[in-house]
């Protein structure tokens, strides 16, 4: 199940010489319930590229979204992305499951952080 999402973040840096990962403002990580070293998907809204990597905490409040290593060859500063984390949940948790979604402005500052209702509970 979707656990956390940072929606329409702007890539601020791309560093091919780093070993790997995506560096994310630690405030955004906390709001989206993404843990350091957690596996995440990064979906590029400008070119359609999707990749999996792991999250590294960046400076709190910095707005940093930096693609590192090979991912830096696929995504560039200024492009918009969605960063997603997932969880395995039991069947008994599904009906009440609510992912954490963080919407950000063009400077990657949170404009809202909310739990989004699962479709089954929003009817």
PATI-727038 format. One record per residue: residue in three letters; x, y, z of N, C-alpha, C in turn. Coordinates in steps of 0.1 Angstrom, whole numbers, padded with zeros to 4 digits, always signed. Layout:
REM PATI-727038
AlaXYZXYZXYZ/...
This chain:
REM PATI-727038
Unk+0008-0012+0000+0000+0000+0000+0009+0012+0000/Unk+0004+0023-0006+0011+0036-0005+0012+0040+0009/Unk+0024+0044+0014+0025+0049+0028+0027+0064+0028/Unk+0036+0069+0019+0039+0083+0020+0042+0088+0006/Unk+0039+0101+0004+0040+0107-0009+0044+0122-0008/Unk+0054+0126-0016+0057+0140-0017+0054+0143-0031/Unk+0044+0152-0033+0038+0154-0046+0042+0167-0053/Unk+0048+0166-0065+0052+0177-0074+0064+0184-0068/Unk+0073+0177-0062+0086+0183-0058+0094+0187-0070/Unk+0102+0197-0068+0111+0202-0079+0125+0197-0075/Unk+0132+0190-0085+0145+0186-0083+0154+0198-0082/Unk+0162+0198-0072+0171+0210-0070+0186+0207-0074/Unk+0189+0194-0074+0203+0190-0077+0203+0177-0084/Unk+0214+0174-0091+0217+0161-0097+0232+0159-0096/Unk+0236+0148-0088+0250+0146-0085+0254+0132-0090/Unk+0259+0131-0102+0262+0117-0107+0274+0111-0100/Unk+0283+0119-0093+0295+0114-0087+0292+0108-0073/Unk+0280+0110-0068+0276+0104-0055+0273+0089-0057/Unk+0275+0081-0046+0273+0067-0047+0259+0063-0051/Unk+0249+0069-0047+0235+0066-0051+0225+0072-0041/Unk+0213+0071-0045+0201+0075-0036+0195+0088-0041/Unk+0185+0093-0033+0179+0106-0035+0179+0113-0021/Unk+0185+0125-0021+0185+0133-0009+0173+0141-0008/Unk+0166+0140+0003+0153+0147+0005+0153+0155+0018/Unk+0148+0168+0017+0147+0176+0029+0141+0168+0040/Unk+0147+0167+0052+0143+0159+0062+0129+0163+0068/Unk+0125+0175+0067+0112+0180+0071+0101+0173+0062/Unk+0104+0173+0049+0094+0166+0039+0094+0151+0042/Unk+0105+0145+0045+0105+0131+0048+0097+0128+0060/Unk+0098+0136+0071+0090+0134+0083+0075+0136+0080/Unk+0072+0146+0073+0058+0148+0070+0051+0137+0062/Unk+0059+0131+0052+0055+0120+0044+0057+0107+0050/Unk+0063+0106+0062+0066+0094+0069+0075+0085+0061/Unk+0085+0091+0055+0096+0084+0048+0108+0084+0057/Unk+0114+0072+0059+0125+0070+0068+0138+0071+0060/Unk+0149+0075+0067+0162+0074+0060+0166+0060+0057/Unk+0171+0058+0045+0175+0045+0039+0163+0037+0034/Unk+0151+0042+0035+0139+0035+0030+0139+0035+0015/Unk+0135+0024+0010+0133+0023-0005+0122+0032-0009/Unk+0124+0040-0020+0114+0049-0025+0113+0048-0040/Unk+0102+0052-0046+0101+0053-0060+0101+0068-0063/Unk+0108+0072-0074+0108+0086-0078+0102+0086-0093/Unk+0091+0093-0094+0084+0094-0107+0086+0108-0113/Unk+0092+0109-0125+0094+0122-0131+0082+0126-0139/Unk+0076+0137-0136+0064+0142-0143+0067+0149-0156/Unk+0080+0152-0159+0084+0159-0171+0088+0149-0182/Unk+0094+0137-0178+0098+0128-0189+0093+0114-0187/Unk+0085+0111-0176+0079+0098-0174+0088+0088-0168/Unk+0101+0091-0166+0110+0081-0160+0106+0078-0146/Unk+0107+0065-0142+0104+0060-0129+0116+0052-0124/Unk+0120+0054-0112+0132+0047-0107+0130+0044-0092/Unk+0137+0034-0087+0137+0030-0073+0151+0033-0068/Unk+0151+0038-0056+0164+0041-0049+0161+0041-0034/Unk+0169+0047-0026+0167+0049-0012+0168+0063-0008/Unk+0162+0067+0003+0161+0081+0008+0173+0084+0017/Unk+0179+0096+0015+0189+0101+0025+0183+0114+0030/Unk+0184+0117+0043+0179+0129+0048+0188+0141+0045/Unk+0182+0151+0039+0189+0164+0037+0186+0174+0048/Unk+0192+0185+0047+0190+0196+0057+0176+0199+0058/Unk+0171+0200+0071+0157+0203+0074+0154+0217+0069/Unk+0143+0218+0062+0138+0231+0057+0145+0236+0045/Unk+0155+0229+0039+0163+0233+0028+0156+0232+0015/Unk+0146+0223+0014+0139+0221+0001+0146+0212-0008/Unk+0158+0206-0004+0166+0198-0013+0159+0186-0017/Unk+0160+0183-0030+0156+0171-0037+0168+0168-0047/Unk+0177+0160-0043+0189+0158-0051+0190+0143-0055/Unk+0190+0141-0069+0191+0127-0074+0206+0125-0075/Unk+0211+0113-0069+0225+0110-0068+0228+0098-0076/Unk+0240+0096-0080+0245+0085-0088+0238+0084-0101/Unk+0236+0072-0106+0230+0069-0119+0217+0076-0121/Unk+0209+0078-0111+0196+0085-0112+0198+0099-0117/Unk+0210+0105-0114+0213+0119-0119+0214+0120-0134/Unk+0215+0109-0141+0216+0109-0155+0202+0108-0161/Unk+0192+0105-0153+0178+0104-0158+0169+0116-0155/Unk+0173+0123-0144+0165+0134-0140+0174+0146-0137/Unk+0168+0158-0140+0177+0170-0140+0170+0181-0131/Unk+0178+0190-0125+0172+0201-0117+0162+0209-0125/Unk+0151+0212-0118+0140+0220-0124+0128+0211-0128/Unk+0131+0198-0129+0120+0188-0133+0112+0185-0120/Unk+0099+0182-0123+0090+0179-0112+0089+0164-0110/Unk+0088+0160-0097+0088+0145-0094+0078+0143-0083/Unk+0074+0130-0082+0066+0125-0071+0075+0114-0065/Unk+0076+0115-0051+0084+0105-0044+0074+0097-0035/Unk+0075+0084-0037+0065+0075-0031+0072+0064-0022/Unk+0066+0061-0010+0071+0050-0002+0059+0041+0000/Unk+0062+0028+0003+0051+0018+0004+0052+0010+0017/Unk+0042+0004+0020+0042-0005+0032+0034-0018+0029/Unk+0038-0028+0036+0030-0040+0036+0021-0040+0048/Unk+0008-0042+0045-0001-0041+0056-0010-0054+0056/Unk-0015-0057+0067-0024-0069+0068-0038-0065+0062/Unk-0045-0076+0059-0059-0073+0054-0067-0066+0064/Unk-0065-0068+0076-0074-0061+0086-0071-0046+0087/Unk-0059-0042+0082-0055-0028+0082-0060-0020+0070/Unk-0063-0027+0059-0066-0021+0046-0077-0011+0047/Unk-0088-0015+0053-0100-0006+0053-0098+0007+0059/Unk-0088+0008+0069-0086+0020+0076-0072+0027+0071/Unk-0066+0021+0062-0053+0026+0057-0053+0040+0051/Unk-0045+0049+0056-0044+0062+0050-0030+0067+0048/Unk-0026+0068+0036-0012+0073+0033-0010+0087+0037/Unk+0002+0091+0040+0006+0105+0043+0010+0112+0029/Unk+0003+0123+0026+0006+0130+0013+0010+0144+0017/Unk+0022+0148+0011+0026+0162+0013+0027+0169-0001/Unk+0019+0180-0002+0020+0188-0014+0030+0199-0011/Unk+0038+0202-0021+0048+0212-0019+0046+0223-0030/Unk+0052+0235-0027+0052+0246-0037+0064+0245-0046/Unk+0067+0255-0054+0078+0254-0063+0092+0254-0057/Unk+0092+0258-0044+0105+0258-0036+0106+0246-0027/Unk+0097+0236-0029+0096+0224-0021+0093+0227-0006/Unk+0085+0237-0004+0080+0240+0010+0067+0234+0011/Unk+0064+0227+0022+0051+0220+0023+0039+0231+0023/Unk+0029+0228+0015+0017+0237+0015+0006+0229+0023/Unk+0007+0216+0023-0002+0208+0031+0004+0195+0033/Unk+0001+0189+0044+0004+0175+0048-0008+0169+0054/Unk-0013+0159+0047-0026+0153+0052-0026+0138+0049/Unk-0035+0132+0057-0037+0118+0054-0048+0118+0043/Unk-0046+0110+0033-0056+0109+0022-0064+0096+0025/Unk-0077+0098+0024-0086+0087+0026-0084+0076+0015/Unk-0084+0064+0020-0084+0053+0010-0098+0053+0003/Unk-0098+0050-0010-0110+0051-0018-0122+0044-0012/Unk-0120+0033-0005-0131+0026+0001-0138+0033+0012/Unk-0130+0043+0019-0135+0050+0030-0140+0064+0026/Unk-0138+0068+0014-0142+0081+0010-0156+0082+0003/Unk-0163+0071+0002-0176+0071-0004-0187+0076+0005/
